[in-house]
Amino acid sequence: MLDQTSMAPADISLEDSNNLLASLPDELRRHLYYTLGIHDKESDPTYYYRALATAVRDRLVPYWRETRERFRESDQRRVHYFSLEFLLGRSLNNAVQNLDLDEASREALHRYGVTLEEVAEEEPDAGLGNGGLGRLAACFLDSCANLQLPVAGYGIRYEFGMFHQSIEAGRQVEAPDHWLRDGNFWEIERPEHTRTIKMYGHTERCMDENGTPYSRWVGTHDLLAVPYDMPIPGYKNDTVNTLRLWKAEATDVFDLEEFNSGNYPDAVVQKNNADQISMVLYPNDASENGKELRLKQQYFLVSASLQDVLAKWVEQYGDDFSDFGRLNCFQLNDTHPACAVPELMRLLMDEHKVDWDTAWQITTRCMAYTNHTLLPEALERWSVALFSRLLPRLLEIIFEINERFLSQVAKKHPGDTELRRRVSLVEEGDQPHIRMAYLCIVGSFSVNGVAHLHTELLKSGLFSDFYHIWPEKFNNKTNGVTQRRWLSHCNPGLRDLLNETIGTEWDSEMEQMKKLIPLAEDPAFRKRWAEVKQENKRRLADYVLENTGVEFNEAAMFDVQVKRIHEYKRQLLNVLHVIHLYDRICRGETKDMVSRCVLIGGKAAPGYHVAKLIVKLINNVASVINADPKTKDLLRLVFFPNYRVSSMEIICPGTELSEQISTAGKEASGTGNMKFMMNGAITIGTLDGANIEIRDQAGAENFFLFGLDAKGVEVAKQKYDPNAIIAADTDIQRVMEMLEGGMFNEQEPGIFDLLTTGLRNPHDQWLTIADLRSYINAQVEASKTYLDSEKWNRMSILNAANSGWFSSDRTIQQYADEIWGAKPLQDS
């Protein structure tokens, strides 16, 4: 872990700091010998990783310090990105690339007989996220640094990240992901910025010396939030932004009196209660204790972060908050940080003696909310009883916000009690709940969706009442991903080809990829493009063999679906198609059949029984198909275990067909679809989320479309009869017969009944059977196209050429221009 002594003293300039550093080979040797105590004969690559990470980090530190100084001196708006997830992956390669140290790193390691790739493999994934939400946050931080925007990330330093997934007898088995076991060489502990967090207790109404009433939150159980900073380097631009992660600690480690009396469990109870908060990403909230811990995590993040920002403000500007709203913006990544709204009000009023109206004006000028889901059940709701017990002062403030808001609604819409009921922050009932998304909307000046369709559906459906009240608040910011990790780093063969043919500017200006469009008509270029893809397929095939024991035919189409396992993402639809292909092979219908290797990966939430059953089905189907001699060189299916960022870095470049098959109107955006497109995969998908914009950018002729659109889904639900569809389609009949007849679960009768019953249920909201025939037909079209390699390669090139819109640089520039009002640091 980083030692603060490595930070340059305040009176040392950036140039002087850099002059203190020796050459990278000498720095590597120094850290091996003196930091780690290792000799030349030591062969464990772990030590070379630690030494190189420390040497590379040392080169980041002067720029990091200089960036913080520019940050502080700037009179421009500062942005604070609050997210419970940051799925960073590995940091070494990213830092090496952004500092332009690839050649120097390889040269330094060559002396010891190891490669950069071998050393990078020793770094654990910083798995501080579940999927798209956390990876999006990581891409956004990368783009903020690339654009030199004054943006700091705030999250939680979970000791155990997203669980490690293994497969036993086809079932998902979860194990702890102790990614911090060997320390994190990219962080600096900053104990001087520790904040105190209040929970529990009760409130008291008091009078100040002027007779003005105010509230005090007393009798609280306090804990500490200790910050650890990680550098976020920009791409070759000397900018290093900060991700601050909070660790929870007890105010007292243990009770010495209890310990001396022999009551050891009670002696450390305070420490254990604190440790729980930053112990595990996404504790299972099926129990009341799980819900309470989750709310604790959310409040812990926002309270520590807001206190941090306010403390820096007071240090620089004193108690004058008149400009606070102009110079600060808090971007809430989904509803998880919703407590930021009442917590900022509390801190301003209770700690800094700001009156309600002024505090509310500041808060609503600062807060901006991004929604990431169209599923009503995914919008967080916390019971009033839980809030009252855990955060009583915040509950008072929420009630006051709600009362004032509903009064405004009543004035604008007199007599419309139903509207007031619908938009109330408090959902009434036997057990009233706080609607956290509504709290975000009421307390924010901006509400954005993450794809055009998603935003339109928010305005017309989920948040329609609020849209009619505040249409000016709503806007769209289609997601993006960073091309520096998701093309330049993960696909070096394609990177080199692009640099040679269209120049190197695309690394920072992704629209430069359009220069590929005329090259799609060049047979020589298409040949080189195909050779790069083939090498990536070879690398992926080796990776699959190493992790699953299944051999992929490198001449086959590589058909991939990797994402969180969820019913709406419809991995089940994918499996039904694979069963259909197997049925064709069993019946001898193999003429002109394209050889296909299907890879599915992703994690199911530990408490999500249906999702885990889908994982089991995929593995059972794979076992039958892969063991059947008839499928040799024609069909392979694997479930890739423990899918994570570093896995995607190998999977993505080798993918040819990108499965984006969610039920229309359910996926907010998707980001895996963008990564695949950048790397030349062709999408087969529904008109859902960002798929629509991918199809618009690539051209309809370069996209395999199937299924109902969002309006069609709503119409179909009115008279949906999956059993009639099955009865009318012999192909689907045979698939269901194989599935229901026990072909894939001979030793486990009835195990998949829940899935098959769901497929046949007229109330199946995912409409899997409704889209199956269209999906099969689109797959036939994809197979026919694949047989024409020239056409396929042309489509592949055009997908990559038109992927510039999906760079997170474009997304972040829109956030900066249209929401944050933030300017690049160099222009401050």
N, C-alpha and C positions, 0 to 999 in steps of 0.2 A: 504494500500500500504506500501511497505517496507520503513523503515526509515534508512538512512545511518548510524545513530548512532548504529544500531545493528551490524555493521561490526566491526570485531576485530581490534584493533590498530595494526600498523605494527610490533611492537616489541613483540607482544603476539604470542607464538608458537601455532601450531595446538593442541597440547596436553593441553596447558593452556586454549585455547578457549573452548575446550570441557569440561574442568573442571569447567568453568564458568556456564555451563548449569546444571540446576537441573534435577530431573527425569521428564519424560514426563508428568505424572499426575500433578506434581507440576507446571510445565511450563504452562500446559493448564489452571490450576486454576489461575495462576498469570495473564495470558493474559485475561481471563474472567473478573477478578476483576479489574485489573489496566489498561489494554489496552482498554478494551471495556466497563468497568463499569457495569458489569452484576452480578446479585446475583444468588444464588443457585436455587431460585424458577423460574428463567427465563426458559421457555420451548421452545423458538424458536430455531430450529436446525441451523438457519443461524448463530447465534452467536457462536455455538459450531464449525461450519465450520471455521469461521474466526479465532477463538482462536487456533484451532488445526492446521490450515494452517500456522499461524504465528509461533507456537511452532515447527512444523516440519521444516519450512523454517530456523529457527534459527539454527537447527542442520546441515543444508546444508551450511550455510555461512562460517564456518571455512574451510571446504573442498574446497569450491568455491575459497576462497582467496588463499589457498595453491596451487590449480590447476593453478590459474593465475600466481603465482610466478614461478612454474615449466615451464609454457608456456613461460614466459619472459626470463628465464635463458637458455632455450633450444637453441641449435644451429641447431635444426632440422627444416625442412620445416613446415610452418604454413599454414593452409588451411582456406579460408574464403568462406563460402557457401552462395551465393547470391540467394535469392528466394523471389518473390512477395507474396508467400503463405507459411504459416506454420500452418497446420491444427492440432493443438496440442491436442484438446479435453480438458479433465480435468487433472489437475496437482497433486491433492492431493494423489489419490491412487497410481499414478506412483512414487511419492516421498516416500510415506510410504513403498511401495514394495522395491524400490531400496536401501533404508536405513535400510531395515529389521526391520521396526517399526510396523508391522501389529499387533502383539500381544500386544505391549505396547500401541498402539493407542486404541485398543479395551478395554483394561483394564482402560485407562484413561477416556474414554467416558462412560464406564459402571457405574461409580459413579453418572452420571447425567441421567441415564436411557435412553440413546440413543445409537444407533449402528453406526459403521463406515459407513455402507451402507446408512443410513438415512442422516448422515452428508455430505457424499460425493455428494449426490444428490443436495445439496445446491449450489454447484459450477457450474457456467455457463460454457458451452463449449467455449473454446477460438477459435471461428470459423474464424480463419484468413486464410481460404482457401476455395476452391470451391469443391474439390474432391481429386482424386488420386494424383495430383501434390503436393498439400499442405500436404497431409497425408504422402506421400513418404518422403518429406523433414523432417517431424517430426520423422519418423522412422529412417531416416539417422542420425539425430542428436543424437537420443537415442543410436544407434550403435556406433557412434564415441566416445561417452562418455564411453560406455561399453568396447570398445577396447582401451580406454585411448589415443586416437589420438588428437593432437592439432588442433582442428577444432572449429571455431566459426561461428554461423549462423547470417545472417544479413537480416532483413525484415522490414516491415512497421507496426507500431502499429495502425492498423485501429480501430477507435472508434466503428464503426458498422461493424461487420463481415458479413459472408454470410447471406442473408436475412432469416427471420423466415417464414417458409411456412405453411400456413393453407389451408384447402380445403373448399370451399363454393359452394354449388350446383355443386359439382364435379370439380370445377375450382381451379387452383392454385391462391392463393392470397398471395402477398408478404408484409411483415411488417418488419420494421427495427429490426435488432438483436443488441441491445445495450448491448453488453456483458460486457462493462466497467462501466455500470451504478453504480454499488456498489464498484467500484475499483477492482484492481487486486492485490491480496495478495502475488503474486509470483514475483513481479517486484521491481527493484530499479531504481529510476530516477537518472541519472548521468549527471546533468546540466553542470558540469565542462568540459564535452567532447562534448558540443554543437558545431555543424558545421554550417557554412554559405553556403547557396546554391544560385547560380546565375541563373537567367532566363531572357529572353528577351534581350533588349539592342542591341548593335552592336559591331563590332570589328574594331580595328584600327591597322595599320601596323606602327611599330616604329623601331628605331635603338638604340641599347645599346651603351655604351661608347666605345666599340671596333668596332663599325660599323656593328655589326651583326643584321640582321633584326629579329624582333619578333612581335607577335600579342598580343594585349590587348583587353580583353572583357570588355567594358565600358557601362555606362548607364543602368546597369542591375536593375531588380527588385529583391531584395534579400529577402530570408526568412531563418529561422533557422530550423535546424534538431536537436531535443533534444532526446538523447538516453535513453531507458529504458531497463535494463538488466533482463533477466529471467534465472534462473539456469536450467541446463540440467544435471541431476545426472546420473552417471554410475551405473551399477548394483553391489552393495556391494563391490565397489572397491575404495572408497574415492576420486573418480574423479568427478568433477562438471564442465562441460563446460558451455559456455554462448551463449544465443541467444539475440542479440542486436536488438531491435525494435525502429525505428525512428518515432517520432511525429513531425509534421510540426507546427511551430509557426511563427507569424509575428515578424519582427525585432522591430516594435513598435506596442503595443497592439491597440492603437487608436490615432487619431489625436485630441489633446486637443483643438486646435483652431477651428476646424470644429465642435467639440462637443459643445463648448461654444457658437458658433454662431447659434446653434439649428439644424445644418445639421447632425442629428444623423446617418443616413445610411452611409454617406460618411466618418464619423468619424471612423467607424469600418470596412471599406471595406478591408483594408490591412489584418486585422485579419481574416476576412471571407475568403479571397482568400487563405490564408495560411492553414486555417483549412480544406478546401476542400480536400487538398492533402492526408491527413491521416484520412479522415472522413469515407470513404466507400470503402470496397473491391469491385473491379470490377464495377466502374460506367458504366452505359449504354453508350456504345460508338457509338450508332446509329447516334448521332448528332456530328457536328464538335466540339462543346464544350466538349462533352464526350470524343472524341478522344484526344483533347488537354489535358484534365485532366489525361487521362490514361498515356500519354507520360510524363507529369509532374511527376506522381507517379514513373514511371520507372527511370527517371533521378534523382529524389530526392533520391531514394534508393541507386543507385550506386555512386552518388557524395558524399553523406554523408559517405557511407561505405568506399570508397577509401580514402577520406580525413582522416578518422579515422585511417586506416591502415598506411597511409603515416606519419601521425602525430606521431604515436607510433614508427615508424621506425626512424624518425628524432630524437626523444627523446632518442632513444637507440644507434643509429649509426651515427647521424649527417647527413650531406648532401652527404655522400658517398653511391651511389645506386648500386655500382658494384656487390653486393651480393643480391640485392633485389629479382631478379628473381629466384635465387637458394633457397631462404628462404621463398618465398611466392607463394601461388597458389590461384587463384580465380575460383571457380566452378560456372558456370552460369547455373542455373536451368531453362532450356528452353530459349526462345528468349527474355523474359521480361527484363533481365538485360543486354541486348546487348549494351546499351550505355556505359557500363563499358570499352569497348575497346577504343573508342575515348576519354572518360573522363580521363582514366589513362594517355593517351598520353598528353592531355591538362594539367593535373596537373604536370606531369613530366617536360614538356617543359615550360609552362607559369609560374608556381609557383616555380619550382625548377631548372629552367634554364638548363635542360638536352637537348642535341641536338636530332634532329629527329631520326637518325639512332640508337643511344643508347636507346632512349625511345621506339622505335619500337622493338628492340631486347629484352628489358625488358618485354614489354607488351606481346609479342608473346611467351615468356617463362613462363608467369604467368597465362594466360587465358586458361581455359578449358570449353568446351561447351557440355551440355547434351541436345539432342533433344528429345522431348516427343510427337511428332505428325507426322503422315503420311498424314494428310489432308493439301493439298496446301493452302487452304483458311484460315487455322489456323496459317500459318506462317505470323508473323506481318510485315506490310509494313506501313511506315509513309510517308506522302507527303513531298516533298522537301519544299513546301510553309510553312507547319507547322513547320518543323525543322528550316527553315530560320528565322521565327518569334520568336520561343521559345528558340532555342539553336543554335544561329548563329555561335558561335565558334566551336561547335562540328560538324556542317555541313561542315565547312572549312576543318576540319581534316578528315572527312569521304571522302570528295572529293579527298583529297590528298592521302589517303590510297588507294582509288579506282584507281586513276591515276597510282600510282606506281605498284599496283597489276596487272592492265591490261597491263602495259609495260612488266612485267615478263611473262605474258601469251603470249603476242605477240612474245617475244623472243623464247619461247619454242614451239609455234605453229604459225609460221609466215603465214600470209595470211588467217588465220581462224577467220574472223571478226564475224561470227555467234557464235563461241564459246565465244568470248569476249563479245558479246551482252548478251549471256545467263548467264554468270557468273558475270557480272557487278553488283556492289553493288547498282547502280542506275538503276532502271527500267524506261526506257525512255517512252515517250508518251505525250499526251496533258497535263497531270498532273504527272510529274515524282515522283517516290516514292523511298524511301530507303528500301532495302531488309534487314531486321534486322538479319535474320538467316544467310545470306551470310556474313554479317559483323562479326558475331560470328565465322564463319568458318575461314575466312581470318585472324582474329585476335587471333586465339587460336592455341595451340600446340596439342590439343586433341579434337576430336569430337566423342561422343559416343551415340549409341542408347541404348534402355533399355530392349530389348529382342532380341534373336538371329534373328528371322524373321524380326523384325523391323529394325535392323541394316543392314541386307542384302538388304532390300527394300530401305533403305536410299542410300546404295552404288550403287544399280542398277537402282534406279529411281529418287527420289526427289533430291539427291545431287550427281548424277552420274558424272557430269562434275568435281566437286571438288574432288571426289574420284579418278578420273583418274589423276588429277593434284597432289594430295597429298594422295596417298593410305596409307601412314604411319600414318596419323593423325587419321584414323578411327578405332574404336574399339567398342566392345560390353560390356555392364555391365548390365546383366539382373537384374531387380528390385528385391527387397526383402522387407519384413516387419518384425518388431521386435516381436519376440515370447514372450517377456516379457509383452507386452500389449495385443497382439492378441492371446495368449493362457494362459499364467500364470495368468494374471490379470483377463481377461474376462471369463475364464472357470475354476473356482477354483475346481470344481468336477473332471475334467480331469487332472488338475495340480496335485491334490493329488493322483490320481490313477497312474500317471506317476512317481511321486516321490517314490511311494511305490514299483513300479515294475521295473523301469529301472534306478532309482537314480535321483539325482537333477542336474546333470551336463548339461542337455539339455537346461537349462535356459540361459547358456552362450555358449554352444557348441551344436548347434541344430542337428548336424549329429548324436548325441547320440540317436535321435529318431529312428534310424534304429534298435535299440535293440527291437523294437516292432514287427519286421517282424515275428520272430518265434512265438510270442504270438498270432498272427492272427489265428493260427491253434489250439489254446487252447480254447475249448468250455467254460470253466469257466471264462477265461479272456474276451471272447466275450460277455458273459452275463453281466459282470461288466461294460464293455464298453457301452453296450446298455442301462444299467441303468443310467449311467451318461448322455447319450444323451437324455434319456426320461425326466430326471429332467430338463435339459436345455430347452427342448421343452415345459415343463410345465411353466417354467419361461417366455419363449417367448410368449406362449399363453396368459398368464396373462397380459403381456405388450401390446399385440395387442388389447385385450379386453379393457384395460384402455385407449388406444389412439384412437381406432376406433369404439368401441362398437360391434365388430364382434367376435363371439366365434369360436375359432379354436378347431377342434377335435384332441386331443392329440395323438390319434391312427393313424392319417392320416400322409401321407408323407408331410413334410414341404419343399416346393419348393419356392426358394427365388431368386429374382433379385433386388439388391439394388446398384444403381450407378447413376451418373448424367444422366438426361433424354436427349437423343440425338438420332437422326435417325440411326446413324451407330451402336449404342449399341443395337438397335432393340428390345426395349420394345414392339413395335408393333407386332413383330413376336410372342412374349410370349402371348400377348393378343389373337392373332388369334388362338393359340393352346388352350387357355382356352375356347374360343367360340366353338371350335371343341369338346371339352369335354362336354360342356353344350348341344350341339346339340345331342351328343350320349345319354346323360341322358334323354333329351326330347323325343328321339325316343325309349327309353327303352333298349338301349344297355349297360346294367350295369353289366352283368355277369362278374365276376372276375375283375371288375373295382377297381382300388386302390383309396381309399379315399385320396384326395389331398387338401392341403391348400396352396394357392399361395399368396405370399407376394411380392409386387413390391413397391420400394421406391426410391426417388431421387428428385432433384430439377431441374427445367427447367430454363434456363436463362430468365430473365424478358422480353427480346426483341425477344425471339425465339418462334415464333407463332406456328410452327408445333409441337415443343416439348410440349408446353402447351396444344395443342389440344390432344396429346397422353395422357397426364395426365387426361384430361377430359374424353377421351374414356375409360381408365382403370376404372375410378370411375363410369361411367355409366354402363359398363358391370358388375362391381361388384354389383351395386345396383339391377340390374335385377336378377343376379344369386343368390345372398344371400337372396332375398325375395321369391324365388321360392321354395315351399315345396319339390319339387322333388329332389332338390340338398342336402337336409339335410343329413349330415354325409358323403356326397360324394364329394362335391366341395365347396370351399370357395375361394373368391378372395378379397384381400384388397390392397388399396394403402396406404402405411404407411406415414403419414404426417411428415414433418420437419425432414427427415432423416439426421443424424449427427453422429459424432464419438461415443458419448455415447449410441446412439441407436444401432449402429453396435456391440457394446460390449455385447449387449443382443441378437441381431439377429443372429450374427455369430455362437455362440455355439449351438444354437437350429436348425440350418439349416441342412437339409439332402441332398437336391439336389441343387447344385450351378449353376445358370444360367449364362453362359459366352458365349453369342450367337451373338456377333458382326459379321458384314460382314468381311470375311477373308481379311487381308491386310489393315484394317482400325484402329484397336486398337494397339497402340504402345506396351503395355505390359499388363496393368491391375495389380492391387494389391489386390482387393477384392477376386479375384480367389485364391490367395495365402492364405489369412486369412481363407477362408472357408476350403481349403485343410488341413491346420494345425489343424483345429477343427474336421476333420473327415467327412466333407461333400464330396459328390462325384460330380464331374463336368460333366455337359452336355454342350458341347461347340463345336465351330468350331476350325479349325487349324489357330488360330489368336493370335498374341501377345505371351504372356507367356503361353497360353493354350498348345502350342506345347511342351514346356519344362515340364509343369505339367504332360502331358500325358506320356512323355518320362520317367519322374521320377517315376510316380505311376505305369506305365505299361498300355499298351493299353487296357488290359482286365479290368482295374479299372477306366475307363473313358468312357462316353457315347458320341461318336463322331457323328457329322452330318455335312452336308453342303459342299459347294464348298471350295476348298483351294484357296490361293491367286492367283495362276496361273489360276485356273478354273474360278475364278471371272472375270479375264480379258478376257478370251476366251468367257465366257457366254455373256458378254456385247456386243460382236460383233453381236449377233443374238438373243438377248433376246426378248421373246414374252410371257409376263406374262399371257395375255388373253388366249393363246393356252394352257398354263399349267393349268389354272383354268378350262377351258372347258373340259380338259381330265381327271380331277380328281373330282369325285363326292363329296368327303369330303370337298375339298377346295371350290367347287361350293356352297355347303350349307353354309359354313362359310361366304362367300361373300354375299350370299343372305340374311343371317341374318343381316349382317353389313349394307348392302346397302338398305335393306328393311325397315329400321327404327326401328328394334326391340329394339335397345338400345338408341334411341333418338326420341321417339314418340312425345314428346312435343317440340322438337327442330329440325324440318325437315331440312335436308341438312347440318347439322352442321359438319358432318364428311366427306363431299364430297371431301375435299382437301386430306384427308388420303386415301380414297378409289381410287381416281383418281391417286394418287401417286403410289399405289400398282399396278395398271393396266398399268402404264406408262412404255413403253419399254426402256426409258432412266433412270429408277429408279436405281441410283448407288448403292443402298443398297441391291438389288436383294432379297427382302423379300419373294416374291412368289416363286422364284427359289429354295429357301432352305426350304420352308414350309413342303413339303412332307417328306423330309429327317428328318426334325425336329420332325414331328409327329411320324415317325417310331422309332426314337431314344427315344422318350418319352414312346412309347409302351414298348421298351426294358427296360427302367428304371422302369416302373411299374411292369413288370414281375419279374425283379430282386428284387424289394422291397418286393414282396410276399414271397420270400425266405429269411427270416430274417438272417439266418446264413451266407448266401452268401453276403448279403448287409453289415452286420457288418464286415465281413472279408475285403471286399473292403474298407470300411470306415477306418479300422485300417491301412490298407496298404497305403492309401492316406496320413494319418497323419505321418506314419512311414517314408515315403519318401519325406516329406516336408522340410527337413533340408536345401536343396539347396536354398529355398526361404526365408531364414533368411536374414534380412538386414545386419547382421554381416558379412555374406559371401560377400554380395555386396560391403559393405564398405571396407572390407579387400582388395578386388580387386581394388577399386578406390585408396586406399592407396598405394598398391604395384605397380600398373600398370599405374596410371595417376599422383597421387600427389607426390609420393616418400616420404610419411609421415611415421614417426615411432611413436610407442607408447611413451607417456611421460616418463614412468618409465624406458625406455631404452635409454633416451636421453643422 
